[in-house]
Amino acid sequence: MADREAGPAGLTPAGDDNVVPFQVDALDVRGRSVQLGSLLDQILNRHDYPDPVARLLAEAIVLTVLLGTSLKFDGKFILQAQSDGPVDMLVADFSTPGQVRGYARFDDTLVAESIESGATRPADMLGAGVLALTIDQGAHMQRYQGVVELDRNSLEDAARVYFRQSEQIPTEIRLAVARQFVPGKGETWRAGGVIAQFLPDASERMRLPDLPGGDAPGSTDDDEGFEDPTDNAWLEAQALIATIEDSELVDPTVGVEGLLYRLFHEKGVRVYPAVSLVDQCTCSRERVMSILEGFSAEEVEESIEDGRIRVQCEFCSKAYEFDPAEIAPRDD
């Protein structure tokens, strides 16, 4: 593999499958960036989805790890999309400290028709529906969930709307997916992404025009006469992020540190220890058993085939088999 390009002197590159937090003090910007290599390749090859479905899931996994690695506690971040498109369900989750998994459910006929018509963008696979972003802090803590509409828009766009509506933090997100030819291995999947957020000490500097139909004081459907107070520092950060090419996000010779250096070296960018990611499912026989024990006696009976109950994990494809006598159904 080609050497990575030179970045800041003395900095050891984090490499693939590591999320790198960064901060640009001069612009009051913080964020995270990642390049996914073998981890993503393993997940997508395990599922063997059609190419457009695999690309959509790859984007979802990148977005999930960029958001999930912001958790400051033990927990889970879950991205779930439901739509009327060829991919009617898309799920990716991140469990601290770095476990990643994902899967997609799709209609073979609709995907084939989309490929034939050339409608193969990730947004084409999703169609209209909802995107739910959930933070799970554990069994004894309340879940936090934000939901935004999908209207044949990209995951990037939906995530920007989520942060503007739910978090009220100016946020830019870039995602990219590619296949790379590696001698001796053939084609492998790669993906990359960056999230940048404007977080000045003075919160009023973060104020943006309200979305159409919003409930901010004085907002109107067209915001006529509204003076956009967007901070110059954030405008500059947005302009820099807009220069990113998809190839830069996935190119292993650039790397995360090289990309951040390209973007922000004139302002000064600081990077922090990376969060390492692993392709690891959180399913177990005990967890599947607990789900089955939540079934009614009738549901347990309907699940029996040839005297056994068989369950396959959607994420990792691991198969579990149970004797119906092991299951204690819920008492209705």
C-alpha positions as CSV (number, residue, x, y, z in Angstrom):
1,M,0.0,0.0,0.0
2,A,1.3,3.5,-0.8
3,D,2.7,5.6,2.1
4,R,0.4,8.2,3.6
5,E,1.1,11.8,2.7
6,A,3.1,13.9,5.1
7,G,1.0,15.6,7.8
8,P,2.0,17.4,11.0
9,A,5.6,16.5,12.0
10,G,5.9,13.8,14.5
11,L,2.3,12.7,14.4
12,T,1.6,9.0,14.2
13,P,-1.4,8.4,11.9
14,A,-4.3,6.6,13.5
15,G,-4.9,4.5,10.4
16,D,-8.1,2.8,9.3
17,D,-11.0,1.9,11.7
18,N,-10.1,4.6,14.2
19,V,-12.2,7.7,14.9
20,V,-10.0,10.8,15.4
21,P,-11.4,13.7,17.5
22,F,-10.1,17.1,16.5
23,Q,-10.4,20.8,17.5
24,V,-9.8,24.0,15.6
25,D,-9.6,26.7,18.3
26,A,-9.3,29.6,15.9
27,L,-12.7,28.7,14.4
28,D,-14.4,27.3,17.6
29,V,-14.9,24.0,15.7
30,R,-14.8,20.5,17.2
31,G,-15.4,17.3,15.4
32,R,-14.3,13.8,14.5
33,S,-13.1,12.1,11.4
34,V,-12.6,8.5,10.3
35,Q,-11.6,6.2,7.5
36,L,-13.0,2.7,7.5
37,G,-11.2,-0.2,5.9
38,S,-11.1,-3.9,6.9
39,L,-13.9,-3.4,9.5
40,L,-16.3,-2.1,6.8
41,D,-15.1,-4.7,4.3
42,Q,-15.9,-7.5,6.7
43,I,-19.4,-6.3,7.5
44,L,-20.4,-5.7,3.9
45,N,-18.9,-8.9,2.6
46,R,-20.7,-10.9,5.3
47,H,-24.0,-9.6,4.1
48,D,-23.2,-9.7,0.4
49,Y,-25.8,-7.0,-0.4
50,P,-26.4,-5.5,-3.9
51,D,-23.9,-2.7,-4.5
52,P,-26.3,0.3,-3.9
53,V,-27.6,-1.3,-0.6
54,A,-24.0,-1.9,0.6
55,R,-23.1,1.7,-0.2
56,L,-26.1,3.0,1.8
57,L,-25.2,0.7,4.8
58,A,-21.6,1.9,4.6
59,E,-22.7,5.5,4.9
60,A,-24.9,4.6,7.8
61,I,-22.1,2.9,9.6
62,V,-19.7,5.9,9.0
63,L,-22.4,8.3,10.4
64,T,-23.1,6.0,13.3
65,V,-19.4,5.8,14.4
66,L,-18.9,9.6,14.0
67,L,-21.9,10.3,16.3
68,G,-21.5,7.3,18.6
69,T,-17.9,8.1,19.6
70,S,-19.1,11.3,21.1
71,L,-20.7,9.4,24.0
72,K,-19.1,10.2,27.4
73,F,-20.5,7.1,29.1
74,D,-21.1,3.4,28.6
75,G,-23.9,3.0,26.3
76,K,-25.1,2.6,22.7
77,F,-25.9,4.9,19.8
78,I,-28.4,3.5,17.3
79,L,-29.2,4.8,13.8
80,Q,-32.4,3.4,12.3
81,A,-34.2,4.4,9.1
82,Q,-37.6,3.2,7.9
83,S,-38.8,4.1,4.5
84,D,-41.0,3.3,1.5
85,G,-37.9,2.9,-0.7
86,P,-36.2,-0.3,-1.9
87,V,-34.4,-0.4,1.5
88,D,-37.3,-0.3,4.0
89,M,-35.1,-0.7,7.1
90,L,-31.6,0.3,7.8
91,V,-29.9,-0.2,11.2
92,A,-26.4,0.6,12.5
93,D,-25.3,0.8,16.0
94,F,-22.2,1.6,18.1
95,S,-21.6,0.2,21.5
96,T,-18.9,1.7,23.8
97,P,-16.0,1.4,23.8
98,G,-16.0,0.6,20.0
99,Q,-18.2,-2.2,18.8
100,V,-19.9,-1.6,15.5
101,R,-22.5,-3.6,13.5
102,G,-25.2,-2.9,10.9
103,Y,-27.7,-4.5,8.5
104,A,-30.2,-3.5,5.8
105,R,-33.6,-5.0,4.9
106,F,-34.6,-4.5,1.3
107,D,-36.9,-5.6,-1.5
108,D,-35.0,-7.5,-4.2
109,T,-37.4,-6.5,-6.9
110,L,-37.3,-2.8,-6.1
111,V,-33.6,-2.8,-5.8
112,A,-33.2,-4.5,-9.2
113,E,-35.6,-2.0,-10.8
114,S,-33.6,0.9,-9.3
115,I,-30.4,-0.5,-10.6
116,E,-32.0,-0.9,-14.1
117,S,-33.2,2.7,-14.1
118,G,-30.0,4.1,-12.7
119,A,-31.5,5.3,-9.5
120,T,-28.7,3.9,-7.3
121,R,-27.8,6.8,-5.0
122,P,-28.2,6.1,-1.3
123,A,-31.1,8.6,-1.2
124,D,-32.8,6.6,-4.0
125,M,-32.5,3.5,-1.8
126,L,-34.2,5.1,1.2
127,G,-37.2,6.9,-0.4
128,A,-39.5,8.7,2.1
129,G,-39.7,7.8,5.8
130,V,-38.1,8.6,9.1
131,L,-34.6,8.5,10.5
132,A,-34.3,7.8,14.3
133,L,-31.1,8.5,16.2
134,T,-31.2,6.9,19.7
135,I,-28.9,7.2,22.7
136,D,-29.3,4.2,25.0
137,Q,-27.6,4.7,28.4
138,G,-28.5,1.3,29.7
139,A,-31.4,-0.7,31.3
140,H,-32.0,1.8,34.2
141,M,-31.6,5.0,32.3
142,Q,-34.1,6.8,30.0
143,R,-33.4,6.6,26.3
144,Y,-33.0,9.8,24.3
145,Q,-34.3,9.7,20.7
146,G,-34.5,12.3,17.9
147,V,-36.5,11.7,14.8
148,V,-36.3,13.5,11.5
149,E,-38.1,13.0,8.2
150,L,-36.6,11.3,5.2
151,D,-37.9,12.6,1.9
152,R,-35.5,11.0,-0.6
153,N,-32.7,13.0,0.8
154,S,-29.3,11.8,1.9
155,L,-28.2,10.7,5.3
156,E,-25.9,13.7,5.4
157,D,-28.8,16.1,4.9
158,A,-31.0,14.3,7.4
159,A,-28.3,14.4,10.0
160,R,-27.8,18.2,9.5
161,V,-31.5,18.7,10.0
162,Y,-31.4,16.5,13.1
163,F,-28.7,18.7,14.7
164,R,-30.4,21.9,13.7
165,Q,-33.8,20.8,15.1
166,S,-32.9,18.7,18.1
167,E,-29.5,19.8,19.2
168,Q,-29.4,23.4,17.8
169,I,-25.8,23.0,17.0
170,P,-24.5,24.2,13.6
171,T,-23.1,21.0,12.1
172,E,-21.5,19.9,8.9
173,I,-21.2,16.3,7.9
174,R,-19.5,14.6,4.9
175,L,-19.7,10.9,4.0
176,A,-18.1,9.0,1.2
177,V,-17.9,5.3,0.1
178,A,-15.7,3.6,-2.5
179,R,-14.4,0.3,-3.7
180,Q,-10.6,0.0,-3.9
181,F,-8.6,-2.6,-5.8
182,V,-5.9,-4.1,-3.6
183,P,-3.3,-6.5,-5.2
184,G,-3.8,-10.0,-3.9
185,K,-7.2,-9.2,-2.4
186,G,-9.2,-7.8,-5.3
187,E,-11.8,-5.1,-4.6
188,T,-12.4,-4.0,-1.0
189,W,-14.8,-1.6,0.5
190,R,-13.6,1.7,2.1
191,A,-15.5,4.6,3.5
192,G,-14.7,7.9,5.3
193,G,-16.4,10.8,6.9
194,V,-16.0,14.0,8.9
195,I,-18.3,15.8,11.3
196,A,-17.6,19.4,12.4
197,Q,-19.6,21.4,14.9
198,F,-19.5,25.1,15.8
199,L,-19.2,25.3,19.6
200,P,-18.1,28.8,20.7
201,D,-18.1,29.7,24.4
202,A,-20.8,32.3,23.8
203,S,-23.9,30.3,22.9
204,E,-25.6,33.3,21.1
205,R,-22.9,33.0,18.4
206,M,-24.4,29.6,17.5
207,R,-27.8,31.1,16.6
208,L,-29.0,30.2,13.1
209,P,-32.2,31.2,11.2
210,D,-35.0,29.0,12.2
211,L,-36.2,26.3,9.8
212,P,-39.3,27.2,7.7
213,G,-42.4,26.8,9.9
214,G,-40.2,26.7,13.1
215,D,-41.2,28.1,16.4
216,A,-38.4,30.5,17.0
217,P,-39.5,34.0,18.1
218,G,-40.3,36.1,15.0
219,S,-39.8,33.2,12.6
220,T,-41.9,33.1,9.4
221,D,-42.2,30.5,6.6
222,D,-39.9,32.5,4.4
223,D,-37.8,34.3,7.1
224,E,-38.4,37.5,5.1
225,G,-36.3,40.3,6.4
226,F,-34.3,38.0,8.7
227,E,-30.7,39.0,9.2
228,D,-28.6,35.8,9.1
229,P,-26.4,36.1,12.2
230,T,-24.2,33.1,11.2
231,D,-20.8,33.6,12.6
232,N,-17.9,34.3,10.3
233,A,-15.8,31.6,11.9
234,W,-18.5,29.1,11.1
235,L,-18.9,30.3,7.6
236,E,-15.2,29.9,7.1
237,A,-15.3,26.3,8.5
238,Q,-18.2,25.5,6.2
239,A,-16.4,26.8,3.2
240,L,-13.3,24.7,4.1
241,I,-15.4,21.5,4.6
242,A,-17.1,22.2,1.3
243,T,-13.8,21.8,-0.5
244,I,-13.5,18.1,0.6
245,E,-13.5,15.7,-2.3
246,D,-15.0,12.2,-1.8
247,S,-11.7,10.7,-2.8
248,E,-10.0,12.5,0.0
249,L,-12.3,11.0,2.6
250,V,-11.5,7.4,1.5
251,D,-8.0,7.6,0.2
252,P,-5.7,5.6,2.6
253,T,-2.7,7.6,1.3
254,V,-4.3,10.8,2.7
255,G,-5.6,9.5,6.0
256,V,-7.5,11.3,8.6
257,E,-4.7,13.4,9.8
258,G,-3.6,14.4,6.3
259,L,-7.2,15.5,5.5
260,L,-7.4,17.6,8.7
261,Y,-4.0,19.1,7.9
262,R,-5.2,20.0,4.4
263,L,-8.3,21.7,5.7
264,F,-7.1,23.5,8.8
265,H,-3.3,23.8,8.9
266,E,-3.5,27.6,8.4
267,K,-5.8,27.9,11.4
268,G,-4.1,25.2,13.5
269,V,-5.8,21.9,14.2
270,R,-5.4,19.8,17.3
271,V,-6.1,16.0,17.2
272,Y,-6.8,13.8,20.2
273,P,-6.3,10.1,20.9
274,A,-8.3,8.0,18.5
275,V,-11.2,5.6,19.4
276,S,-10.6,2.2,17.9
277,L,-13.4,0.4,16.3
278,V,-14.1,-3.4,16.0
279,D,-16.5,-5.4,13.9
280,Q,-18.3,-7.1,16.8
281,C,-21.9,-8.0,17.3
282,T,-23.5,-7.7,20.8
283,C,-25.8,-10.7,20.3
284,S,-25.6,-13.7,22.5
285,R,-27.6,-16.8,23.3
286,E,-28.7,-15.3,26.6
287,R,-30.0,-12.1,24.9
288,V,-31.9,-14.1,22.3
289,M,-33.4,-16.3,25.0
290,S,-34.6,-13.2,26.9
291,I,-36.3,-12.0,23.7
292,L,-38.0,-15.3,23.2
293,E,-39.2,-15.4,26.9
294,G,-41.0,-12.1,26.1
295,F,-43.2,-14.0,23.6
296,S,-46.6,-15.3,24.5
297,A,-47.1,-19.1,24.6
298,E,-48.9,-18.8,21.2
299,E,-46.0,-16.9,19.6
300,V,-43.5,-19.5,21.0
301,E,-45.6,-22.2,19.5
302,E,-45.7,-20.5,16.1
303,S,-41.9,-20.2,16.1
304,I,-41.3,-23.9,16.3
305,E,-40.1,-25.7,13.2
306,D,-39.3,-29.4,13.2
307,G,-39.4,-29.4,16.9
308,R,-36.8,-26.6,17.4
309,I,-36.8,-22.8,17.5
310,R,-34.1,-21.3,15.3
311,V,-33.1,-17.6,15.3
312,Q,-30.5,-15.9,13.1
313,C,-29.0,-12.6,14.1
314,E,-29.7,-10.0,11.4
315,F,-26.4,-8.2,12.1
316,C,-23.8,-11.0,12.2
317,S,-25.8,-13.9,10.7
318,K,-25.0,-16.1,13.7
319,A,-27.6,-18.9,14.2
320,Y,-29.1,-19.9,17.5
321,E,-31.1,-23.0,18.2
322,F,-33.4,-23.7,21.2
323,D,-35.5,-26.6,22.5
324,P,-39.0,-25.2,23.0
325,A,-38.9,-26.7,26.5
326,E,-36.1,-24.1,27.4
327,I,-38.4,-21.2,26.8
328,A,-40.6,-19.8,29.6
329,P,-43.1,-17.6,27.7
330,R,-44.6,-14.6,29.3
331,D,-47.7,-15.1,31.4
332,D,-50.5,-13.2,29.8
